[in-house]
Amino acid sequence: MSLTICNVHFTGQPERIVWFSSPLAKMLKLGGRKSVNVKLGKDTVPARVKTVKRKGHHVYMSAGLRRSVRVPKSGNVYLANDEGEDIQLGPLIGVLTDSNARSSGAPFGERTGFVKQLLYLGQKKAYFFAFTPRDINWQQETIHAWFIDGGGGWIRRIVPLPDVVYNRLPSRRAETSTSISTLRERFIKKNIPFFNWSFFNKSDVYSLLDNDPEALQHLPESINNPSSEKIKELLEKHQFLYYKPTAGSLGNGIYRLTYHPRKGYFIRYRRSGGNVLLRFNNFNSLMKMLRARHGSGLNLYVVQQGIRLVEIDNCPIDFRFHMHKDGRNEWVVAGIGAKKAGRGSVTTHIKNGGSLMTPEQALNRTFGAKADEVLKEAKEIAIKLSEAIERNYTHTLGELGLDIGIDRDGAVWMFEANAKPGRSIFKHPALKEQGKASLQYILDHCLYLSKFSKGDES
């Protein structure tokens, strides 16, 4: 298959005609051909072929052809040809998202800025658009898509179903609905790659990796929906545990449980914007307090071995590794943020008083001359863990956020994996370039999945 960047122009003729500049027609071996099939996304339309004397790689599409194949805009895009009768423009890439707080200037609420960044990056190589579940017309197999216009505003275009979908639906609740489940299955039935299937629950990841020896050595001991007897057993074994909701996020609902043989049982958690520390003389009193707060909701909790993490100023540090599949379908580390817990906080989340720094800053203060070696090993383990999650997961993954801890001996532990990681680490001034690299990896992987990444660009 040949692949090149071409410049698409529009003309006013009502017939279905496509003109190719002479060098492009020669490259595509169109000599003597009278017609081709022009493809965009899942649509294919036959058209008459003509050539035009002009240097470079240019394609001119008549108004009749443009209307039939629904090409959304002019400008640079890839052109793929397998030396058959098909000429494919694209790729046509859809970012699926939504928001309850929409406006004309911000159709995707607080995610609008991220979506715009992604669309800007991809607009010279692909037809990159955003859409919500409501924008799909399954009967006509079209999408009422949102594109960026030349002035940074939004324009709407009707396009065919895309070559690939990048899923950034923000709601766990919506994802479990019948309509969203049906939506995902419909894309897969049409052989449209759909990556980042859904959010993980914490227990999902532990179950996935339960029989993967390479990953298990980096996982703290974890038990889903543990009995109070099991919690007591683990607490006495490890001295401290984390007790957290399987579908939680941002550190909400997490408890840190500690056991001192002489002092009793301690519980630390977040309430009304402050940190709470309570002591109990016996374990039953501690469990009674948890049941009073959550009742049957504790059935949706997981208990996890506590790890003695490296600390700065007596505050533990963990790391968010933002992982991506690249244009060669390999896992890479796109960015790393080091999160230092706020004093007395259960977690390192920024909203709970934590602070963000670069991994180099954190590790230089904790490991000194060994910092580079520790970071290199952590990156290698993060890639191995991502590969392990992917090989045990039934759907397509293209992005992961790994919450990783490093203990005082330099051992690397994974606490959580997120299938749709937030991007807050990239707000740190020193991590902005890594944020741009992350966007590039998304584009490159979309090109790979849509089969628009083979061959040489011209």
C-alpha positions in Angstrom: 0.0 0.0 0.0 1.3 3.5 -0.9 0.7 6.3 1.5 1.3 10.0 0.9 0.2 13.4 2.2 -1.9 15.3 -0.4 -3.6 18.6 -0.5 -7.4 18.4 -1.2 -9.2 21.2 -3.1 -12.8 21.6 -4.0 -14.3 22.6 -7.4 -17.9 23.5 -8.4 -18.7 20.8 -11.0 -21.9 18.8 -10.2 -20.6 15.5 -11.7 -18.6 13.0 -9.6 -15.1 13.8 -10.9 -11.7 13.6 -9.1 -8.5 15.3 -10.6 -5.0 14.2 -9.6 -1.9 16.3 -10.1 0.4 14.7 -12.6 3.1 13.5 -10.1 0.4 12.1 -7.8 -1.4 10.3 -10.7 2.0 8.8 -11.7 2.8 7.6 -8.2 -0.7 6.1 -7.9 -0.2 4.4 -11.3 -3.5 5.9 -12.6 -2.3 6.1 -16.3 -5.2 5.0 -18.6 -7.7 4.6 -15.7 -11.1 6.1 -16.3 -12.6 5.7 -12.8 -11.6 5.0 -9.2 -13.5 4.4 -6.0 -13.0 7.2 -3.5 -13.2 6.1 0.1 -13.7 8.1 3.3 -14.3 6.3 6.6 -16.8 3.5 5.8 -18.2 5.1 2.6 -17.1 4.3 -0.9 -18.2 6.3 -4.0 -17.1 5.8 -7.7 -15.8 8.8 -9.6 -14.3 9.7 -13.0 -10.6 10.3 -13.1 -8.8 13.2 -14.7 -5.3 14.6 -14.3 -4.2 18.2 -14.0 -0.7 19.6 -14.7 0.6 20.8 -11.4 3.6 20.1 -9.2 3.2 18.3 -5.9 0.5 16.1 -4.7 -2.9 17.7 -5.2 -6.4 16.3 -5.4 -9.4 18.3 -6.8 -12.8 17.0 -5.9 -16.0 18.1 -7.7 -18.9 19.4 -5.7 -20.9 16.3 -6.7 -18.2 13.9 -5.5 -17.6 15.9 -2.3 -21.3 15.8 -1.4 -21.5 12.0 -2.1 -18.4 11.0 -0.1 -18.9 13.7 2.5 -15.4 15.0 2.6 -15.6 17.5 5.5 -12.9 20.1 4.5 -10.0 21.0 2.2 -6.4 20.9 3.1 -3.7 18.3 3.9 -4.6 14.7 4.6 -3.3 11.2 3.9 -4.1 9.4 0.7 -3.8 5.6 0.7 -3.8 3.4 -2.3 -3.4 -0.4 -2.5 -2.9 -0.4 -6.3 -6.4 -1.6 -6.7 -9.4 0.5 -7.6 -9.7 2.3 -4.3 -8.3 5.7 -3.3 -8.8 6.3 0.4 -8.6 9.7 2.1 -8.2 10.0 5.8 -8.0 8.7 8.2 -11.3 9.8 9.6 -10.8 9.8 13.4 -13.5 10.4 15.9 -13.0 11.4 19.5 -16.1 10.2 21.5 -16.8 12.4 24.5 -19.6 14.3 26.3 -20.5 16.7 29.1 -23.5 17.7 31.1 -22.2 21.4 31.1 -22.3 22.2 27.4 -22.3 25.6 25.6 -21.8 26.7 22.0 -18.2 27.7 22.7 -17.5 24.6 24.9 -19.6 21.8 23.4 -17.8 19.2 25.5 -17.7 21.2 28.8 -14.4 21.1 30.7 -13.0 18.6 28.2 -13.3 21.1 25.3 -9.7 22.4 25.7 -8.2 18.9 25.6 -10.4 18.0 22.5 -9.3 21.2 20.7 -5.6 20.5 21.4 -6.0 17.0 19.9 -7.9 18.2 16.8 -5.4 21.0 16.2 -2.5 18.6 16.3 -4.2 16.1 13.8 -5.7 18.5 11.3 -2.8 18.5 8.9 -2.7 14.7 8.6 -6.2 13.5 9.2 -9.9 14.4 9.4 -10.0 14.6 13.2 -13.3 15.4 14.8 -15.2 15.1 18.1 -18.7 13.7 18.7 -21.1 12.7 21.4 -23.4 9.6 21.4 -26.3 11.8 20.3 -24.4 12.8 17.1 -24.6 9.3 15.6 -27.2 8.4 13.0 -27.0 4.6 12.9 -29.7 4.3 10.2 -27.7 6.5 7.7 -24.4 5.4 9.2 -23.3 9.0 9.6 -22.1 11.3 12.4 -22.9 15.0 12.9 -19.3 15.8 13.7 -17.6 18.8 15.4 -14.5 20.1 13.5 -12.2 23.0 14.3 -12.5 25.9 11.8 -9.6 28.2 10.7 -10.4 30.7 13.5 -10.4 28.2 16.3 -14.2 28.0 16.5 -16.4 25.0 15.8 -18.1 23.9 12.6 -20.4 21.0 12.1 -20.2 18.5 9.2 -22.0 15.3 8.4 -19.4 12.5 7.9 -19.4 8.8 7.4 -18.7 6.4 10.3 -14.9 6.8 11.0 -11.9 4.6 10.6 -11.2 4.6 14.3 -12.8 5.9 17.6 -10.8 7.2 20.6 -13.1 6.8 23.6 -13.0 9.7 26.1 -16.6 9.3 27.5 -16.2 10.8 31.0 -18.9 9.1 33.0 -18.6 5.7 34.7 -22.4 5.6 35.1 -23.1 6.4 31.5 -20.6 3.7 30.3 -22.6 1.0 32.1 -25.8 2.0 30.4 -27.4 -0.2 27.8 -27.2 2.6 25.1 -23.4 3.0 25.5 -22.8 -0.8 25.6 -24.8 -1.1 22.4 -22.9 1.8 20.8 -19.5 0.2 21.5 -20.7 -3.2 20.1 -22.0 -1.5 17.0 -18.6 0.0 16.2 -16.9 -3.3 16.7 -19.4 -5.2 14.5 -18.5 -2.7 11.7 -14.8 -3.4 12.2 -14.1 0.1 13.5 -11.3 0.0 16.1 -12.6 1.5 19.3 -9.9 2.0 21.9 -10.2 2.6 25.6 -13.3 0.5 26.0 -14.3 1.6 29.4 -13.1 2.6 32.9 -11.5 0.0 35.0 -12.8 -0.9 38.5 -9.9 -1.4 40.9 -10.8 -5.1 41.3 -10.9 -5.6 37.5 -7.2 -5.0 37.3 -6.2 -7.3 40.2 -8.4 -10.0 38.6 -6.9 -9.5 35.2 -3.3 -10.0 36.5 -4.1 -12.7 39.0 -2.5 -15.4 36.9 0.3 -13.2 35.3 3.5 -14.0 37.2 5.4 -11.1 35.6 2.9 -8.6 36.9 2.1 -10.2 40.2 5.6 -9.5 41.7 4.8 -5.7 41.4 1.3 -5.9 42.9 0.5 -5.4 46.6 -1.6 -8.1 48.1 -5.3 -7.2 47.4 -8.6 -8.7 48.1 -12.0 -7.7 46.7 -15.0 -7.5 49.1 -13.0 -8.9 52.0 -14.6 -10.3 55.1 -13.8 -8.4 58.4 -11.8 -11.5 59.5 -9.7 -11.2 56.3 -9.1 -7.4 56.9 -8.0 -8.2 60.5 -5.6 -10.9 59.3 -4.0 -8.7 56.6 -3.8 -5.8 59.0 -1.9 -7.8 61.5 0.3 -9.2 58.7 1.2 -5.9 57.0 0.6 -3.4 59.8 -1.2 -1.0 57.5 -3.7 -1.3 54.6 -5.6 0.8 52.2 -9.3 0.2 52.0 -10.9 1.8 48.9 -14.0 1.7 46.7 -13.6 -0.4 43.6 -15.1 2.2 41.3 -13.7 5.3 43.1 -11.6 8.1 41.7 -9.7 11.1 42.9 -9.1 9.5 46.3 -12.7 9.7 47.3 -13.8 7.2 50.0 -10.3 5.8 50.7 -9.3 4.8 54.3 -5.8 4.1 55.6 -5.9 1.4 58.3 -3.0 1.0 60.7 -2.3 -1.6 63.5 0.1 -1.0 66.4 0.2 -4.1 68.8 0.5 -1.8 71.9 -1.5 1.2 70.7 -4.5 -0.3 68.9 -6.1 0.4 65.6 -6.0 3.7 63.7 -8.1 4.9 60.7 -7.2 7.9 58.6 -9.6 9.4 56.0 -10.8 12.6 54.4 -14.0 14.3 55.5 -15.4 17.8 54.6 -12.1 19.0 53.1 -10.1 17.9 56.2 -8.0 14.9 57.3 -9.5 12.8 60.1 -7.5 10.4 62.4 -9.3 8.1 64.8 -8.0 5.4 67.2 -9.9 2.3 68.4 -9.0 -0.1 71.2 -10.2 -3.1 69.2 -10.8 -4.1 65.6 -14.6 -4.6 66.0 -15.0 -1.0 66.9 -13.2 0.1 63.8 -15.4 -2.1 61.6 -18.5 -0.9 63.3 -17.6 2.7 62.4 -17.0 1.7 58.8 -20.3 -0.1 58.6 -22.1 2.9 60.1 -20.6 5.1 57.4 -21.2 2.8 54.4 -23.5 -0.1 55.2 -23.8 -2.5 52.3 -21.6 -0.2 50.3 -18.6 -2.0 51.8 -19.4 -4.9 49.5 -17.9 -2.7 46.7 -14.6 -2.1 48.6 -11.2 -3.6 48.0 -8.4 -4.0 50.7 -4.8 -3.6 49.7 -1.5 -4.1 51.4 0.2 -0.8 52.4 3.7 -0.2 51.1 6.2 1.9 52.9 6.9 4.4 50.2 9.8 6.8 49.9 9.1 10.1 51.7 10.0 13.8 51.5 9.4 15.8 54.7 7.7 12.7 56.2 5.2 12.8 53.4 4.9 9.7 51.1 5.4 10.0 47.4 3.9 8.1 44.5 4.0 8.5 40.8 1.5 8.7 37.9 2.9 7.1 34.8 0.9 8.1 31.7 1.3 5.3 29.2 0.4 5.2 25.5 0.5 2.8 22.5 2.6 4.5 19.8 2.5 4.4 16.0 4.2 1.0 16.1 1.7 -0.4 18.5 4.2 -0.5 21.4 3.8 0.8 24.9 5.8 3.9 25.8 6.0 6.2 28.9 4.6 9.6 27.7 4.9 11.4 31.0 5.5 10.9 34.7 4.3 13.1 37.6 5.5 12.6 41.2 2.8 13.3 43.8 3.8 14.2 47.4 1.0 13.6 49.9 -0.3 16.6 52.0 0.6 16.3 55.7 -1.8 13.9 57.3 -3.5 13.0 54.0 -4.5 9.4 53.1 -3.6 9.9 49.4 -1.3 12.0 47.2 -4.2 13.6 45.2 -3.6 17.3 44.6 -7.1 18.2 45.6 -6.4 16.6 49.0 -3.4 18.8 49.7 -0.9 16.9 47.7 1.7 18.6 45.5 3.1 17.8 42.1 6.8 17.6 41.1 8.9 16.0 38.4 10.1 12.4 39.0 13.7 13.7 38.9 13.1 16.2 41.7 11.4 13.5 43.9 13.9 10.8 43.3 17.0 13.0 43.6 15.8 13.9 47.1 15.1 10.3 48.0 17.7 8.2 46.2 20.5 10.7 45.5 23.1 9.3 43.1 20.9 6.2 42.4 17.9 8.3 41.2 18.5 7.8 37.4 18.9 4.0 37.8 15.7 3.8 39.9 13.7 5.9 37.4 15.0 3.8 34.4 13.9 0.6 36.1 10.5 2.0 37.0 9.9 3.0 33.4 10.8 -0.5 32.2 8.5 -2.1 34.8 5.7 0.3 33.8 6.0 -0.9 30.2 5.9 -4.5 31.3 2.8 -3.9 33.5 1.0 -2.2 30.6 1.8 -5.1 28.3 0.5 -7.5 31.0 -2.8 -5.6 31.4 -3.2 -5.5 27.6 -2.6 -9.3 27.1 -5.1 -10.2 29.8 -7.8 -7.7 28.6 -10.3 -8.6 25.9 -10.7 -5.1 24.3 -8.4 -2.6 22.6 -6.3 -0.4 24.9 -4.3 2.6 23.7 -3.7 4.5 26.9 -3.2 3.8 30.6 -2.5 5.7 33.8 -0.5 3.6 36.2 -0.3 4.7 39.9 3.1 3.5 40.9 4.9 3.5 44.2 8.6 3.0 45.0 9.5 1.7 48.4 12.6 2.5 50.5 14.5 -0.4 48.9 13.8 0.9 45.4 11.2 -1.9 44.6 8.4 -0.8 42.2 4.7 -1.4 43.0 1.6 -0.8 41.0 -1.5 0.3 43.1 -4.0 1.1 40.3 -4.4 1.2 36.6 -6.8 3.7 34.9 -8.0 3.1 31.4 -9.0 6.7 30.9 -6.3 8.6 32.9 -6.8 12.3 33.8 -4.2 14.8 32.5 -3.6 16.8 35.6 0.1 16.0 35.8 0.7 17.8 32.5 -0.3 21.1 34.2 3.1 21.2 35.9 5.3 23.7 33.9 8.1 21.1 33.6 5.7 18.5 32.2 4.1 20.5 29.4 6.3 19.0 26.7 5.4 15.6 27.9 1.7 16.6 27.6 2.3 17.5 23.9 4.1 14.2 23.4 1.1 12.4 24.9 -1.2 14.1 22.3 1.2 13.0 19.5 1.1 9.4 20.7 -2.7 9.5 20.5 -2.6 10.7 16.9 0.1 8.2 16.0 -1.8 5.3 17.4 -5.0 6.4 15.7 -3.0 6.4 12.4 -1.8 2.9 13.2 -5.2 1.5 14.0 -6.7 3.0 10.9 -3.9 1.5 8.8 -2.7 4.9 7.7 0.8 4.6 9.1 2.4 2.2 6.6 4.7 3.2 3.8 6.6 6.5 3.4 5.2 9.9 3.6 5.9 12.2 0.7 
